[in-house]
Amino acid sequence: MILYVVVVIAGGKKLLSRKQIIFFSCYQNKLHIRSCFQKSLNAYLMQNRICSLFNIKYPIIQGGMVWCSGWKLASAVSEAGGLGLLGAGSMHPETLKEHIQKCKRATDKPFGVNVPLSYPQIDELMDLIIAEKVKIVFTSAGNPKLWTKKLQNEGIKVVHVVSSSYFASKCEDAGVDAIVCEGFEAGGHNGREETTTLCLIPTVRKTTSLPLIAAGGIGSGSSMMAAFCLGAEGVQIGTRFALTKESSASDAFKNYCFNLKEGDTKLLLKKVMPTRLARNHFSEQVEEKESQGASESELRAFLGRGRAKKGIFEGDLIEGELEIGQITAQINRMQSAQEVINEIIVEYNEILQQVKAEKGL
Amino acid sequence: MILYVVVVIAGGKKLLSRKQIIFFSCYQNKLHIRSCFQKSLNAYLMQNRICSLFNIKYPIIQGGMVWCSGWKLASAVSEAGGLGLLGAGSMHPETLKEHIQKCKRATDKPFGVNVPLSYPQIDELMDLIIAEKVKIVFTSAGNPKLWTKKLQNEGIKVVHVVSSSYFASKCEDAGVDAIVCEGFEAGGHNGREETTTLCLIPTVRKTTSLPLIAAGGIGSGSSMMAAFCLGAEGVQIGTRFALTKESSASDAFKNYCFNLKEGDTKLLLKKVMPTRLARNHFSEQVEEKESQGASESELRAFLGRGRAKKGIFEGDLIEGELEIGQITAQINRMQSAQEVINEIIVEYNEILQQVKAEKGL
């Protein structure tokens, strides 16, 4: 039996320093001192890579979403210490320009733009982003090689969204600054592999040493902690922010989503572009057609154009396409972006204290 | 600035007692002292409810699986400190009797039987389980009200598997001793709601105060920790144990699974009974038929009988039904059940140390 005398000087919130905690933790299992110290340190540095990369307080990214994330939402999230993203997917270049300028006026904190690489006037859009001196671009739905270097040469940080470790390695080849890995439970456009966030983070983490942001099914402090345990260093949250006061989605859409239960969203339109939709008249018609073997062209024709705008922005709950993620079942009231971030941070810290009290197995 | 002198007497593996850690943790945020203490304590007690309920060392359950989990696997898992389950779904009553008796001879530790309530000779099977004095029964694929009380009156602990919080509340009404909530990423038979484990655990946790075991996508120490952060107190692991030395699946099946990558499993046969299958000739034919709108009866006719036995047990990789979960992409070598459990525990404790070294947000 050994006697240790530990003198701890507490200057406020923190009783034990990080190094002291690492020392104590490591002592608990002599066999793992070395790896434990290294891994703890890695985890510590990794968690902060996302904050350092974007110069933000919390490693929380608000996903760029069609018809939800304009300047009001993006600036509110950035003001609250996260990273707000404008969703360029549903904006004409002129509209995006207006939102970038309004966002700059609303916050002096960092914000970014999400660009689906399938955007029709992509050159015009990227020129605008460069001209407006946007510092952070998240790209998705395309080949990361196409734009990464060009944007980085303008001093822009580039992050690409993937749904598999195969595409994560393509991102590393393309030289992106960070990766978002998004699982099956996410709302809207989704990967063909149907890999869930729980299964995706560990394989992507193994594939790349780049800063890793987890997305899909995350909207709380406990799910953020879970994502960190699996190897992520930041989280991208779509659905929860889509349903905040500052989201430009219609109140009809938000209120509809507050009443959705487990199983009320489904990944549909797989022959066109897999998309997670809330159950409504439109989604039921799609499901019926798919069940009967409708072809890609039949589905495209039925889908037509502007369905997402109709559903999310205009609030047509019957004929509109209601894109939302599985965690909508966990959200039942309107909050501000600031309240959402505060709640996530408080819950994260509570879970952290709970885990710290665990004695191990 | 306050000076604290902390005298810690370390008697071996543990440097700080749990109470001391709780004290330290709580001090870090005075505002949360009360809730923090209560929650930490709850977490501590909850984690142990699964171990107490079954009288096992680790809160790790080996899922009962058709053609994989006979007496060899179940007894090996129980010997290693988890809870082994015989999978009655693929056994005639006489075969189950033999496996129960062999399992008793192979281990004096607790083990159980998994019974799909859709089993044709269910009365005969349950009589046998009672007569053989099995102490733990996991039921699935049916109404938990049917058998729970009868089994409990014989001194049997009853756990029911669900894929939604709606069925979790039905389980609570039926008086089960614990609940398994299983997400979309799990292998074999699966829920119709397609809710992923990450999204399912928090809603089920909110629905019931019963001991909660998470399943689907779990096969490592980090995913076990992630499940605990989300509110689970134990984990049920299928796929990883299905691919161990002691699993009665054929080597051909195991080796095939070791080479599967992300996206190589898919939830198919949704019109019959949603089932997660590895990609092979059979699954591609099913997918093709479903894409063309095949009806339930056409799919049933094509499926025929004995496909799972053919694929998993007999190793027919062409025409057989290969049931396996998404985490097969993370497993690439044969290990014993003991090695699997050791690896999970070591990784769990490592992750725990890493989290303990985090300073909070």
Boltz contact constraints between the chains, C-beta under 6 A:
constraints:
  - contact:
      token1: [A, 1]
      token2: [B, 11]
      max_distance: 6.0
  - contact:
      token1: [A, 2]
      token2: [B, 10]
      max_distance: 6.0
  - contact:
      token1: [A, 4]
      token2: [B, 8]
      max_distance: 6.0
  - contact:
      token1: [A, 5]
      token2: [B, 7]
      max_distance: 6.0
  - contact:
      token1: [A, 6]
      token2: [B, 6]
      max_distance: 6.0
  - contact:
      token1: [A, 6]
      token2: [B, 8]
      max_distance: 6.0
  - contact:
      token1: [A, 7]
      token2: [B, 5]
      max_distance: 6.0
  - contact:
      token1: [A, 8]
      token2: [B, 4]
      max_distance: 6.0
  - contact:
      token1: [A, 8]
      token2: [B, 6]
      max_distance: 6.0
  - contact:
      token1: [A, 10]
      token2: [B, 2]
      max_distance: 6.0
  - contact:
      token1: [A, 11]
      token2: [B, 1]
      max_distance: 6.0
  - contact:
      token1: [A, 13]
      token2: [B, 28]
      max_distance: 6.0
  - contact:
      token1: [A, 15]
      token2: [B, 24]
      max_distance: 6.0
  - contact:
      token1: [A, 15]
      token2: [B, 27]
      max_distance: 6.0
  - contact:
      token1: [A, 15]
      token2: [B, 28]
      max_distance: 6.0
  - contact:
      token1: [A, 18]
      token2: [B, 359]
      max_distance: 6.0
  - contact:
      token1: [A, 21]
      token2: [B, 357]
      max_distance: 6.0
  - contact:
      token1: [A, 22]
      token2: [B, 357]
      max_distance: 6.0
  - contact:
      token1: [A, 24]
      token2: [B, 15]
      max_distance: 6.0
  - contact:
      token1: [A, 25]
      token2: [B, 353]
      max_distance: 6.0
  - contact:
      token1: [A, 25]
      token2: [B, 356]
      max_distance: 6.0
  - contact:
      token1: [A, 25]
      token2: [B, 357]
      max_distance: 6.0
  - contact:
      token1: [A, 27]
      token2: [B, 15]
      max_distance: 6.0
  - contact:
      token1: [A, 28]
      token2: [B, 13]
      max_distance: 6.0
  - contact:
      token1: [A, 28]
      token2: [B, 15]
      max_distance: 6.0
  - contact:
      token1: [A, 36]
      token2: [B, 353]
      max_distance: 6.0
  - contact:
      token1: [A, 39]
      token2: [B, 354]
      max_distance: 6.0
  - contact:
      token1: [A, 40]
      token2: [B, 354]
      max_distance: 6.0
  - contact:
      token1: [A, 40]
      token2: [B, 357]
      max_distance: 6.0
  - contact:
      token1: [A, 43]
      token2: [B, 354]
      max_distance: 6.0
  - contact:
      token1: [A, 58]
      token2: [B, 361]
      max_distance: 6.0
  - contact:
      token1: [A, 164]
      token2: [B, 262]
      max_distance: 6.0
  - contact:
      token1: [A, 165]
      token2: [B, 262]
      max_distance: 6.0
  - contact:
      token1: [A, 185]
      token2: [B, 196]
      max_distance: 6.0
  - contact:
      token1: [A, 185]
      token2: [B, 199]
      max_distance: 6.0
  - contact:
      token1: [A, 193]
      token2: [B, 262]
      max_distance: 6.0
  - contact:
      token1: [A, 193]
      token2: [B, 263]
      max_distance: 6.0
  - contact:
      token1: [A, 195]
      token2: [B, 262]
      max_distance: 6.0
  - contact:
      token1: [A, 196]
      token2: [B, 185]
      max_distance: 6.0
  - contact:
      token1: [A, 196]
      token2: [B, 196]
      max_distance: 6.0
  - contact:
      token1: [A, 196]
      token2: [B, 217]
      max_distance: 6.0
  - contact:
      token1: [A, 197]
      token2: [B, 198]
      max_distance: 6.0
  - contact:
      token1: [A, 198]
      token2: [B, 197]
      max_distance: 6.0
  - contact:
      token1: [A, 198]
      token2: [B, 198]
      max_distance: 6.0
  - contact:
      token1: [A, 198]
      token2: [B, 217]
      max_distance: 6.0
  - contact:
      token1: [A, 199]
      token2: [B, 185]
      max_distance: 6.0
  - contact:
      token1: [A, 199]
      token2: [B, 217]
      max_distance: 6.0
  - contact:
      token1: [A, 199]
      token2: [B, 326]
      max_distance: 6.0
  - contact:
      token1: [A, 199]
      token2: [B, 327]
      max_distance: 6.0
  - contact:
      token1: [A, 203]
      token2: [B, 262]
      max_distance: 6.0
  - contact:
      token1: [A, 203]
      token2: [B, 329]
      max_distance: 6.0
  - contact:
      token1: [A, 217]
      token2: [B, 196]
      max_distance: 6.0
  - contact:
      token1: [A, 217]
      token2: [B, 198]
      max_distance: 6.0
  - contact:
      token1: [A, 217]
      token2: [B, 199]
      max_distance: 6.0
  - contact:
      token1: [A, 222]
      token2: [B, 229]
      max_distance: 6.0
  - contact:
      token1: [A, 222]
      token2: [B, 230]
      max_distance: 6.0
  - contact:
      token1: [A, 225]
      token2: [B, 229]
      max_distance: 6.0
  - contact:
      token1: [A, 226]
      token2: [B, 226]
      max_distance: 6.0
  - contact:
      token1: [A, 226]
      token2: [B, 229]
      max_distance: 6.0
  - contact:
      token1: [A, 226]
      token2: [B, 230]
      max_distance: 6.0
  - contact:
      token1: [A, 229]
      token2: [B, 222]
      max_distance: 6.0
  - contact:
      token1: [A, 229]
      token2: [B, 225]
      max_distance: 6.0
  - contact:
      token1: [A, 229]
      token2: [B, 226]
      max_distance: 6.0
  - contact:
      token1: [A, 229]
      token2: [B, 351]
      max_distance: 6.0
  - contact:
      token1: [A, 230]
      token2: [B, 222]
      max_distance: 6.0
  - contact:
      token1: [A, 230]
      token2: [B, 226]
      max_distance: 6.0
  - contact:
      token1: [A, 262]
      token2: [B, 164]
      max_distance: 6.0
  - contact:
      token1: [A, 262]
      token2: [B, 165]
      max_distance: 6.0
  - contact:
      token1: [A, 262]
      token2: [B, 193]
      max_distance: 6.0
  - contact:
      token1: [A, 262]
      token2: [B, 195]
      max_distance: 6.0
  - contact:
      token1: [A, 262]
      token2: [B, 203]
      max_distance: 6.0
  - contact:
      token1: [A, 263]
      token2: [B, 193]
      max_distance: 6.0
  - contact:
      token1: [A, 292]
      token2: [B, 293]
      max_distance: 6.0
  - contact:
      token1: [A, 293]
      token2: [B, 292]
      max_distance: 6.0
  - contact:
      token1: [A, 293]
      token2: [B, 293]
      max_distance: 6.0
  - contact:
      token1: [A, 326]
      token2: [B, 199]
      max_distance: 6.0
  - contact:
      token1: [A, 327]
      token2: [B, 199]
      max_distance: 6.0
  - contact:
      token1: [A, 329]
      token2: [B, 203]
      max_distance: 6.0
  - contact:
      token1: [A, 345]
      token2: [B, 361]
      max_distance: 6.0
  - contact:
      token1: [A, 348]
      token2: [B, 361]
      max_distance: 6.0
  - contact:
      token1: [A, 349]
      token2: [B, 360]
      max_distance: 6.0
  - contact:
      token1: [A, 351]
      token2: [B, 229]
      max_distance: 6.0
  - contact:
      token1: [A, 352]
      token2: [B, 360]
      max_distance: 6.0
  - contact:
      token1: [A, 353]
      token2: [B, 25]
      max_distance: 6.0
  - contact:
      token1: [A, 353]
      token2: [B, 36]
      max_distance: 6.0
  - contact:
      token1: [A, 354]
      token2: [B, 39]
      max_distance: 6.0
  - contact:
      token1: [A, 354]
      token2: [B, 40]
      max_distance: 6.0
  - contact:
      token1: [A, 354]
      token2: [B, 43]
      max_distance: 6.0
  - contact:
      token1: [A, 355]
      token2: [B, 355]
      max_distance: 6.0
  - contact:
      token1: [A, 356]
      token2: [B, 25]
      max_distance: 6.0
  - contact:
      token1: [A, 356]
      token2: [B, 356]
      max_distance: 6.0
  - contact:
      token1: [A, 357]
      token2: [B, 21]
      max_distance: 6.0
  - contact:
      token1: [A, 357]
      token2: [B, 22]
      max_distance: 6.0
  - contact:
      token1: [A, 357]
      token2: [B, 25]
      max_distance: 6.0
  - contact:
      token1: [A, 357]
      token2: [B, 40]
      max_distance: 6.0
  - contact:
      token1: [A, 359]
      token2: [B, 18]
      max_distance: 6.0
  - contact:
      token1: [A, 360]
      token2: [B, 349]
      max_distance: 6.0
  - contact:
      token1: [A, 360]
      token2: [B, 352]
      max_distance: 6.0
  - contact:
      token1: [A, 361]
      token2: [B, 58]
      max_distance: 6.0
  - contact:
      token1: [A, 361]
      token2: [B, 345]
      max_distance: 6.0
  - contact:
      token1: [A, 361]
      token2: [B, 348]
      max_distance: 6.0
